[in-house]
Amino acid sequence: MKFQRLQDLRNDADMSQKQISEILHISQRSYSHYETGSRNIPIEMLIRLANYYDTSIDYLVGRTDNKKLLK
């Protein structure tokens, strides 16, 4: 499953894969695999990404189109 929303959020933030991978403390190659869907994203990484982008995991994985985190 390709995670287009990860790529879109990263591009909207004007960040490179390398910059995001450094925030997550993983290699750029590992992060690239997450975006392309060639590797499953560990739940810990989904939580970090959702927190970083201030959105929900459901939005990241396509279960909702609501980008805003409901509080």
C-alpha positions as CSV (number, residue, x, y, z in Angstrom):
1,M,0.0,0.0,0.0
2,K,1.5,3.3,-1.1
3,F,1.2,6.1,1.5
4,Q,0.7,9.1,-0.8
5,R,-0.4,11.2,2.2
6,L,3.0,10.8,3.8
7,Q,4.6,12.2,0.7
8,D,2.0,14.9,0.3
9,L,2.4,16.1,3.9
10,R,6.2,16.0,3.6
11,N,6.0,18.1,0.4
12,D,3.5,20.5,1.9
13,A,6.0,21.1,4.7
14,D,8.8,21.6,2.1
15,M,10.8,18.8,3.7
16,S,13.0,16.1,2.1
17,Q,12.9,12.4,2.9
18,K,16.3,12.9,4.5
19,Q,15.0,15.6,6.9
20,I,12.0,13.5,7.9
21,S,14.1,10.4,8.4
22,E,16.4,12.4,10.7
23,I,13.4,13.5,12.8
24,L,12.4,9.9,13.1
25,H,15.9,8.7,13.7
26,I,15.9,6.2,10.8
27,S,17.7,6.1,7.5
28,Q,16.4,7.9,4.5
29,R,16.1,4.5,2.7
30,S,13.8,3.2,5.4
31,Y,11.6,6.2,5.2
32,S,11.5,5.9,1.5
33,H,10.2,2.4,1.9
34,Y,7.4,3.6,4.1
35,E,6.3,6.2,1.6
36,T,6.3,3.7,-1.3
37,G,4.6,1.0,0.7
38,S,7.4,-1.5,0.1
39,R,7.8,-1.9,3.9
40,N,5.2,-1.8,6.6
41,I,5.3,1.2,8.9
42,P,5.7,0.3,12.5
43,I,3.0,1.7,14.8
44,E,5.7,3.7,16.7
45,M,6.6,5.5,13.4
46,L,3.0,6.1,12.6
47,I,2.5,7.7,16.0
48,R,5.6,9.9,15.5
49,L,4.5,11.0,12.1
50,A,0.9,11.7,13.2
51,N,2.3,13.8,16.1
52,Y,4.8,15.6,13.8
53,Y,2.1,16.5,11.3
54,D,-0.6,17.1,13.9
55,T,-3.0,14.7,12.3
56,S,-4.4,11.3,13.0
57,I,-3.0,7.9,12.1
58,D,-6.4,7.3,10.4
59,Y,-5.7,10.2,8.1
60,L,-2.1,8.9,7.3
61,V,-3.4,5.5,6.4
62,G,-6.4,6.7,4.4
63,R,-9.2,5.7,6.8
64,T,-10.5,9.3,6.9
65,D,-10.2,12.3,4.8
66,N,-10.3,14.6,7.8
67,K,-6.8,16.0,8.0
68,K,-7.4,17.9,11.2
69,L,-6.9,16.1,14.5
70,L,-10.1,15.9,16.4
71,K,-9.6,17.1,20.0
